[in-house]
Amino acid sequence: MISKSFQEDILKEKIGLAGCGNMGLPMLNSMLSKKIDAKGYDIERKTSLLNLGKDFLVSKEKFLNDRNIIISVVRDAADTLELCQGKNGLFEQQSTKVLIIASTLSPKFMMDLKSKAPKNITIIDAPMSGATIAANEATLTFMVGCEKVLFNYIEPLLELMGTRINHIGNYGSGMMVKVLNNFIAASSVASVRHVLHQAQKFELDIEALFQTIDTSSGQTWFGTNRSDIEWFKENFEKDNTMGILKKDVEAYVDFFENESDLDNFVSGELSASIIKAINNMPLTK
């Protein structure tokens, strides 16, 4: 339930966004453009973020003290733990707070995080999909896991950043759907890049190739949107988008795969092959 200390309209609350990277920064800007009382915070003190002026807080302690609704778009589980359980972290707060986790993390990690959260901290999983282009255009898809009353409360806020706000079910279900979605996405990324590599090797007309694929059974989101995806030709680096994609597949493996059936193609071999493909992403022109 929503604490009486919160206003009935979430858009009148003090909103904070942690993780002002490729996804988080445009999400913050979407809120600011609609005159929401929103401020950003990032673990890294990037010079570019200082251009936000008063809308960016360098101190995590001040950020968490000042904000009531926290949207977390930090990179991974380690950064989430730093935000929540690190020095001056969210879990040290005495007042009532709502934490909306929009990062992609293992559902198992999410369950553990909720078990460690103090009673004054309400956690909602609301991972988003759509890549940077959708973040810039405020057309993200959110997959939300929480009680219906909480969903109704936060939905107007998420609608400032997305066009499809899907209530999946109770806590954790949103993250389950997200890692399943990203498993499919990672499969298509590996396949499209492999096909591109083969086509270039045999000097095919790449534009003709994709024009055909885009209207055939091999059509994918990644291939069709290649000109708008800034990381389309990226090779694997731990800290780039390909690195994040690998992290998402590992989150899928962490929750959905059982030791007893790892010899199954879907449960073991396929996920291992996708991770290997991302690690060895071929060079493209």
C-alpha positions in Angstrom: 0.0 0.0 0.0 1.0 3.6 -0.5 2.2 5.4 2.7 0.1 8.3 3.9 3.3 10.3 3.7 3.1 10.3 -0.1 0.9 12.6 -2.2 -1.9 10.9 -4.1 -0.5 12.2 -7.4 3.0 10.7 -7.9 3.7 13.5 -10.4 3.8 15.9 -7.5 6.4 13.9 -5.6 10.1 14.5 -5.5 11.5 12.1 -8.2 15.1 10.9 -8.4 16.8 9.0 -11.2 20.0 7.1 -10.4 22.1 6.1 -13.3 22.3 8.9 -15.8 23.8 7.0 -18.7 22.6 6.4 -22.3 19.2 5.3 -21.0 18.8 7.2 -17.7 19.8 10.6 -18.9 17.1 10.9 -21.6 14.6 9.4 -19.2 15.5 12.2 -16.7 15.2 14.8 -19.5 11.7 13.5 -20.4 10.6 14.1 -16.9 12.2 17.5 -16.7 10.7 18.6 -20.0 7.3 17.9 -18.4 8.1 20.2 -15.4 8.4 17.3 -13.0 10.4 17.9 -9.8 13.2 15.4 -10.8 16.9 15.2 -10.1 19.6 12.9 -11.3 22.5 11.1 -9.7 25.2 8.9 -11.1 28.0 6.9 -9.4 30.4 8.3 -12.0 31.0 12.1 -11.8 30.8 12.7 -15.5 31.6 16.2 -16.6 28.7 16.2 -19.1 26.2 15.6 -16.3 27.2 18.8 -14.5 25.5 20.7 -17.4 22.2 19.7 -15.7 23.0 22.2 -13.0 20.6 22.0 -10.1 18.9 19.0 -11.6 21.9 16.8 -10.9 23.1 15.9 -7.4 26.7 14.8 -7.0 26.2 13.4 -3.5 24.4 10.1 -3.1 23.5 10.9 0.5 21.9 14.3 -0.5 20.2 12.7 -3.5 18.6 9.9 -1.4 17.7 12.3 1.5 16.0 14.7 -0.9 14.0 12.3 -3.2 11.0 10.2 -2.3 10.6 8.2 -5.5 13.8 6.7 -6.8 14.1 5.2 -10.3 17.2 3.1 -10.6 18.7 2.7 -14.1 22.2 1.8 -12.8 24.2 -0.7 -14.9 24.2 -3.9 -12.9 23.7 -5.8 -9.6 26.9 -4.4 -8.1 25.8 -0.8 -8.8 22.4 -1.6 -7.4 23.9 -2.9 -4.2 26.1 0.2 -4.0 23.0 2.4 -4.3 21.0 0.4 -1.7 23.5 -1.0 0.7 26.7 1.0 0.1 27.8 3.8 2.4 24.9 6.3 2.9 22.8 3.9 0.8 19.0 3.8 0.4 18.6 1.1 3.0 20.0 3.5 5.6 17.2 5.9 5.0 14.6 6.3 7.9 11.8 7.8 5.9 9.5 6.0 3.5 10.8 5.7 0.0 9.7 3.9 -3.2 12.5 2.3 -5.3 11.5 1.5 -8.9 14.2 -0.7 -10.5 14.3 -0.1 -14.3 17.7 -1.9 -14.8 17.8 -5.4 -16.1 18.9 -7.8 -13.3 18.5 -11.4 -12.4 15.1 -12.1 -10.8 16.9 -14.2 -8.2 18.9 -11.1 -7.3 15.7 -9.1 -7.1 14.1 -11.5 -4.6 17.2 -11.4 -2.4 17.2 -7.6 -2.5 13.6 -7.4 -1.4 14.3 -9.7 1.5 17.0 -7.4 2.7 15.1 -4.1 2.3 13.9 -2.4 5.5 10.1 -2.0 5.8 10.1 1.7 5.0 11.5 0.9 1.5 9.0 -0.4 -1.1 10.7 -2.0 -4.1 9.0 -2.3 -7.5 10.6 -4.0 -10.5 9.9 -2.1 -13.8 12.6 -2.9 -16.3 12.3 -1.1 -19.6 13.0 -2.0 -23.2 13.5 -0.1 -26.4 17.2 1.0 -26.4 18.4 4.6 -26.4 16.3 5.6 -29.4 13.1 4.8 -27.4 14.5 6.5 -24.3 15.2 9.7 -26.3 11.7 9.6 -27.8 10.0 8.6 -24.5 8.5 5.5 -26.2 10.0 2.9 -23.9 8.1 -0.3 -22.9 8.0 -1.0 -19.1 7.3 -4.4 -17.6 6.1 -3.9 -14.1 6.0 -6.3 -11.2 4.1 -5.1 -8.1 0.6 -5.1 -6.5 -2.1 -3.5 -8.6 -2.5 -0.6 -6.3 1.2 0.3 -6.6 1.0 -0.1 -10.4 -1.9 2.4 -10.6 0.2 4.8 -8.5 3.4 4.7 -10.5 1.9 4.3 -14.0 1.5 8.1 -14.6 5.2 8.6 -13.9 6.3 5.8 -16.2 4.0 7.2 -19.0 6.3 10.2 -19.1 9.0 8.0 -20.4 7.2 5.2 -22.2 4.2 4.4 -24.3 3.6 0.8 -23.2 3.3 0.3 -19.5 2.6 -3.4 -18.9 1.5 -4.7 -15.5 2.9 -8.3 -15.5 2.0 -9.4 -12.0 3.4 -9.4 -8.5 6.9 -8.4 -7.5 9.6 -10.1 -9.7 7.4 -11.0 -12.6 8.3 -7.9 -14.5 12.0 -8.8 -14.3 11.3 -12.4 -15.3 9.6 -11.2 -18.5 12.4 -8.7 -19.2 15.2 -11.3 -19.1 13.1 -13.7 -21.2 12.6 -10.8 -23.7 16.3 -10.0 -23.7 17.3 -13.7 -24.2 15.3 -13.5 -27.5 16.9 -10.1 -28.3 20.4 -11.4 -27.7 19.7 -14.4 -29.9 18.7 -12.1 -32.8 21.6 -9.7 -32.2 24.1 -12.6 -32.5 22.3 -14.0 -35.6 22.0 -10.6 -37.4 25.7 -9.8 -36.8 26.7 -13.3 -37.9 24.8 -12.9 -41.1 26.2 -9.5 -41.7 29.7 -10.9 -41.2 29.1 -13.7 -43.7 27.5 -11.3 -46.2 30.5 -9.0 -46.1 32.9 -11.9 -46.4 31.3 -12.8 -49.7 30.9 -9.2 -50.8 27.1 -9.2 -51.0 25.2 -6.0 -51.4 24.4 -5.3 -47.7 21.6 -2.9 -48.3 19.9 -5.3 -50.7 20.4 -8.1 -48.1 18.6 -6.2 -45.3 15.9 -4.8 -47.6 15.0 -8.4 -48.4 15.3 -9.6 -44.8 13.2 -6.7 -43.5 10.2 -8.1 -45.6 10.9 -11.7 -45.0 10.8 -14.3 -42.2 14.3 -13.3 -41.0 13.1 -9.8 -40.0 14.2 -8.7 -36.5 14.0 -5.5 -34.4 17.8 -5.3 -34.4 18.2 -5.7 -38.1 15.3 -3.5 -39.1 16.4 -0.6 -36.8 20.1 -0.9 -37.7 20.4 2.7 -38.8 18.9 4.0 -35.5 20.8 1.7 -33.2 24.1 3.4 -32.3 25.6 0.2 -31.0 24.7 -1.9 -34.1 28.3 -2.5 -35.1 29.8 -2.6 -31.7 32.2 -5.3 -30.7 32.2 -6.8 -27.2 33.6 -4.6 -24.5 32.7 -5.2 -20.8 31.4 -1.7 -20.4 29.6 -1.1 -23.7 26.1 -2.2 -24.8 27.3 -5.6 -26.0 28.7 -6.1 -22.6 25.3 -5.2 -21.1 23.6 -7.7 -23.4 25.9 -10.4 -22.2 25.0 -9.4 -18.6 21.3 -9.8 -19.4 21.8 -13.3 -20.8 23.7 -14.2 -17.7 20.7 -12.9 -15.7 18.5 -15.2 -17.6 20.8 -18.1 -16.9 21.0 -17.3 -13.2 17.3 -17.5 -12.7 15.8 -19.8 -15.4 18.4 -22.6 -16.0 18.6 -25.6 -13.7 21.8 -27.6 -13.2 19.8 -30.8 -13.9 19.0 -29.9 -17.5 22.0 -27.9 -18.7 22.6 -30.5 -21.4 19.3 -29.5 -22.9 19.8 -27.3 -26.0 17.5 -24.5 -24.8 18.6 -24.6 -21.2 22.3 -25.0 -21.6 23.8 -25.1 -25.0 21.9 -22.2 -26.6 22.6 -19.7 -23.8 26.2 -20.7 -23.7 26.5 -20.3 -27.5 24.9 -16.8 -27.4 27.3 -15.7 -24.6 30.2 -17.0 -26.7 28.9 -15.3 -29.8 28.6 -11.9 -28.0 32.2 -12.4 -26.5 33.5 -13.0 -30.0 31.4 -10.6 -32.0 32.9 -10.3 -35.5 34.2 -7.1 -36.9 31.9 -5.3 -39.3 32.6 -2.6 -41.8 
